[in-house]
Amino acid sequence: MKPGPELDALVAENVMGWNWQIDSPTAHLRYCTVPTKKMPDTRRLFSPSTDIAAAWEVVEHWTNDGGWFVMTFRHFDNDWYCSLGKHDNDVIADTMPLAVCLSALKAAGEDI
């Protein structure tokens, strides 16, 4: 899978448990409905496949629920190796956010 709105939607819904919405016909405005204690229907942008801060949210969500996380970068091949949940969820990707998203989906039981 490539980084972008389709992958972001899968992570938002299947890993984070949020609702995904596209508010424009060109899909430039991608929002998640993120429940919070103060506001049960808070909308915000969420692009974990390309935004490193959003990718770390995925990691934090996973580890807060008792999961574990391993990430390494190998200089000789310039790839990121990520595993969330268990060793057979290992993925290799060109970027850290993409590696996190793909491993999180595997950990959530999605066939990627």
Order of alpha helices (4+ residues) and beta strands (2+ residues): alpha-beta-beta-beta-alpha-beta-beta-beta-alpha
